[in-house]
């Protein structure tokens, strides 16, 4: 034991992998996170549809590691005093802080969105709403990105009596290759999802969506338009960019507070030849594992990263694996059908196993 105390806040892909790895070393580690089980965020669309999702206990992930889990929420950072304050009144002093609070659904200042729409974080509540009131009403999913596509496909398959509409301000799957986007649209059409592109939402009401091009009546609205960092870093005084992501150096250390490391969606990680990494479990977990090696003396090299694929679930029977270059530009080739589904399933099911 060195006597050094490392506090990790957040138990998502980056935070939990960092805590488990740092716990292999000589320092005391405290993990601050209210969850008892790993959230496994990339499977929220399955939870919304009532599918069984295995989520390991955090205690099991940390078994055999020198980590104490405080099942509470960090509500304030005192960077000058080097303390984390929790919602139950505890004040945790640290020598090193690992900030891994990740991101949350961004409502985009759209009137009524937060009041009337379900976010992906409320997947269990959304499932209870849909399963508890069987009907043929419309479910409107807002957002043409990966989260919106996966939710629309999964909900359409799970609740075939309902009309699912996917409403996007731009093109659904517009970042994909031509073949990838065509496959997504074909599967959505086969599942009965109505796709409304170039349809900007200006308000959400109890009766659906108000859009620039006309209203979309809906019994249930699901919001998956964009993500934003949790606000605690900016509120505490860490240097952040215009989007609120903490600015870090090539070792993931805060540029304003060198005793603080930031990983995952909360960090603006700039990689040469790529630029700022996007928010994703595929970028978060490597950061967590790298930081664990750095803080336990197993590496001193700067963080490096290259993209490989991006995967989308399209219901239970279909998936898309979009091959991409190391700089995140898309390749023409995609994997679909049984091959795509098996690759996607293998990646998703293997994520919890790689946390340690």
N, C-alpha and C positions, 0 to 999 in steps of 0.2 A: 504494500500500500504506500502510495506516495503522499497521501493526505490531500491531493487535489480533488476538488469536487466539480463534476461536470453535470450540468442540468440540461436535459433535452426536453423541449416542449413540443408536443405534437406526436401522435403515433400513427401517422399515415405511412405511405410507402417509404418516404425518405427518413422520417423520424424514427420509426420502429427498427428499420434496418441499421440506422446509425447507432441507436441505443444498444441493440443486441451485439453489434460489432465492437463498440467501445467497451462494453461490459466484459469482453475477453481480456482486457488489459488490467493494469494495476490500480487505476483510479476508481473512486466512488462515483457512481452514476445514479442520478435520479431522473426518472421519466415522469413527466407531468402530462396526463391525458385522461379525460373523464371516461373513456371507453374501457370496458372489460374485455371486449373482443375486437379483433382487427376488422376495420370497416370494409375493406376490400372494395373500394369505391368504383372500380371499373365494372362491377357486377350489379350496380344499382338498378339497371333496367330489368334484370332478372328478378330482383326483389320486388319491384313494382308490379311485375306480372305474376307474383306469387310462386316463383320457382324456388326450390330449396337451394340455398347457397351456403357452402361450408365456410365459416369464419372462425379461425383458430383463436383460442383465448390468448390474450397478451401474456399472461403468466406462463403459458406453455412456450411461447416464442422465446421468452427471457429465461427459461429454466436453465440453471447452471451458470448464469452470467451474474456478474457483480452489479446488478441493477435493482433499485427499489422503485416500484411503480406507485406513484401517488395518483389515485383515481379521482382527480379534480381538474378544474379548468384554470389555466393561466389567464388572469384578467388584467394584469398590469406588469410592466417591466420598469424597474428603477435602474437604469443603466449606470448612473453615477455611483449608487450604492452596491451595484452588482447583486440585485435581488429580483426574484420572481415572486409576485404576489398572486395567490390563488383565491378562487371564489369562496373557499371555506376559511379564509383569513390567515392562511399560513404564509410565512415569508421565508423563501428558500434562498440562501446565499450561495453564490457560485463563483468558481474561479474561471470557468469557461462555460459559455451558454451556447447551446445548439438550438437555433430557432427553426422549427419545421412545422409551423402551423398551416402551411398549405394555402388552399384557395377555397372560395365559396361561389355559389351562383351569384352572378351580377344581374340586378334587375334593370340596370340601364336608365334609371329615373323614369321608367314608363309608369304613368299613373295607374294604380290598381294592381300592378303585377304582383307585388309582395303580398297584398291582401287577398287576392283571388286565385292565384296560381300555385300549383305545387312545384317545388324545385326537386331536383334529383336527390338532394339530401333527405327529402321527406318521402323516400320510396316506400317505406313500410306503411306510412299513413295513406299514401296514394293507393296502394293495394287494398287496404281496408275500405277505402272509399269506393273503389270500383267493384270489389267483390261483394261488398255489403249492400249495394244497390244495383242489382242486375237490371240491365235495360238496353235500349238500342240508341241511346243518345250519342252525341258527338264528343270525342276527346280530341282537343286541339293541342298539338305539341309544337312549341315555338322554338325554332333553332334548326338550321340546316347543317350543323356540324356533327361530329361523331356522336356526342351524347344524344342529340335530338334524333338522329337516324336510328340509333340502337333502341331508344325508347319507343319510337313510332312502330318499328318492326315488331318488337317484343309485345307491345300492347295490342297491336292488331291481331297477332297470332293467338294471344291469350284470351282476348275478348272479341271473338269474330262477329258477334251481334252488334257491336258498336262501330260507328264510322270514325276512323282515326284520320285526322288531317294534319299533315306536316307543313307548318307555315314558316317560311324563311324569307329574310330580307334580301338575300342574294340567291345564289344557285346552291341547291342541295348537293353536298359533296363536291363543291366546286374546286377544292384543292387536290382532288384525286386525278388520276390519269383518265383519259377519255374512256378506256375500257372499264376502269374501276367505277366511274360515275354511272356509266350505262348499266352496269350490273346492279348497282344499288337501286337505281330507278326501276329496273325491271323487277327486282324482288319486291320492292315496295308496292308496285302495281299488282303483282301477283297476290300479295297479302291484302289487297283492297285499300291501301293507304292512298288518300288523295293528297297530292303534292301541290302546294301553292307557293311558287317561287316569286321573287321580286315583290313580296307582299309585306311591307313594313308595318309592324304593330305600333300603334300610337297610344293605346290604352287597353286595359283588361277590366272587365266588369263581371258581375255575377252571372251574366248571360253569355259571356264569350269574349271575343276580341274585336276591338275597333282598329281598322287598318286604313292606310291611305287610299287603298283601292276598294274599300267596302268592308262591311262587317263580316265576321265569321262566327255564327252562333255556335256555342259549345256548352255542354253540360259540365265538362271538366277541362281545365286548362293546365298544361304541364309546361314549365318554363325551363328551357335549356339553351338559351341564346348565347351566353358567354360566361366566362369565369373571371373572378378578380381575387387578388391576394387578401387574406385576412388583414384587418386594419391595424393590428396591435403593433407591428414593427414601425410603421409610420408614426403612430400615436406616441410611441416611446421615444422617438427621436433618432432611430436608425436612418442612415441615408438611403433614400429610395428613389426610383425613377418615376416618370410621369404616370405610370400604371400602378405605382405603389409597391413594386417588387424591390426588395433590398439589394443595394449595389454591393457586389462582392468582388474580391480579387481572384486570381487564378488558382488559389487554394481554398476558395469558398469562404473566405474571411471577410466580414463587414469592412468596407473601406472607411467607415467612420468610427467603429468601435472594434478594435482588433481582438478583443477577448470574446467576440461573438462570431459564430459561424452560422451561415444561413443556407439551408438546402431545400430542394423540392420546388413546388410552385411559388413559394414565397421569395425565391431568389432570382435575380436577374443575372443568370450565368452566361457570360459571353465566351464562346469558344471560337478560336481562330478558324477561319474558313467556313464558319456556319453562321455566326452571330448569336443573338440571344436565343437560348433554348426555349422551346415551347413548354407549356404546362402539360405534363403527362406522367403517368406512372413509369413509362419507359425512360424518362430522363431523371425522375426523382429517385428511384431505387439505386441507380449507379452513383448518384451523388451521396446518398446515405452510406453506401458501402465504401466509397472512396474516403469519406470523412472518418469513418471508423478506422481505416488503415492509417490515415494521417495522424489521428490523435493517439493511436497506440504505437506509433513509431515504425509502422510497417511500410511506409512510403514517405517520401518527401517531395515527390514530383508534383507538378501542377495537375489539376484535374483535366482530363481529356475525354472526348466523347465523339461517337459517330453513330448516326441513325442507321437502321437496317430495314425495318418494316413498320407499317401501321395496320392494325387489325380492327375490323368492325364485325360485331355480331349482327346478324340479320334474321332474328328469330332462332328457333331451335334447329332448323334444318339447313340453314345457309349462313355464310360468312364471306367476308372479303379480306384477303391479305394483300395489301398494296405494297409492292416492293419499292423501296426508295433508296436513293444514294446517301452516302455519308453526310452530305450537306443538307439533307432533308428535301431535296428536289425529287420528284416522282420519276420512277421508271415506267415504261409502258406496261410491263408485265404485272399480272395479278394472279392470285390463286383464289378459286371459287369452288362451289360445290362441296363435296365430301372432303377434298383435300384442304380447302380453306377452313372448313369447319373444324377439322381435326387439328390443324396448326393453331388456330385461334384458341380452341379448348385447351390444348397443351400449354400454351403460354399463360393463359389466365389461371388454370389450376395449379401451375407451377410457381406462380408468384409468391404465395404464402410460404412455400417450402424454401424459397431463396432469401427470406428475410433474415435468417440467421447467418 
